[in-house]
Amino acid sequence: MLELGLKSLLAYLLGSFMGAMIMGRLRHVDIRQVGSGNAGATNALRTQGMAFAAGVAVIDVGKGLLAVGLLPGWDIPGVGRDPDLSRPWLAVACAVAVVAGHVWPLYHDFRGGKGAATLIGAVAVLAPGVLLPVLGVWLLCVMIWGMVGLATMAAGVTLPVALLAGGSPLHLVVFGVAMAGFMIYTHRSNIARMRAGTEGRVKRLWLLRPRGTSR
């Protein structure tokens, strides 16, 4: 239990390093004070441009890769490995913790992003075979409707479906279902705006917009 607790905590702390805040310091801007106020790549793209958003995405995906790819196999000095602890479930715990750190970052007043980019990094380690359908659904949705929030929720729901279709083990299916629900939860403000007809569209990515729609 000590190993599980410590590695989950480390994954959470790693997740608390926000790409938008790190990039914002370089440009002297608090991304939470502009646009939608969300500390994620989408708001960064809308308000700061492609290069800034790319940097945010690299950092946020990267911490998911590190938390799940390195922490479960690391021998913590003085702690060692718990022989009764399932390695697959430990990896899932680190994945959940790093995503939670991104959404509720300790270093930034628990005001973070929505977790999608960090989740992609975690999935790239846990189940790389499902990345193609998940990202394919995201891309298709954003090209058709231009709403990144809608595309992200659709991609999140695709995750457990793809895992089930691929015959993935129980720990991955449970993780996929939990993360699909979590993506919907973190995008609840987007759902409210879609219901009200006020959800913004990222026109740079809305490639299949109806004719006559302004750019």
Secondary structure, DSSP 8 states (H G I E B T S, - for coil): -HHHHHHHHHHHHHHTS-HHHHHHHHHT--GGGSTT---SHHHHHHHH-HHHHHHHHHHHHHHHHHHHHTGGG---TTT---TTS-HHHHHHHHHHHHHHHHHS-GGGTT----SHHHHHHHHHHH-GGGHHHHHHHHHHHHHHH--HHHHHHHHHHHHHHHHHHTT--HHHHHHHHHHHHHHHHHTHHHHHHHHHT-----TTT-TT--TT---
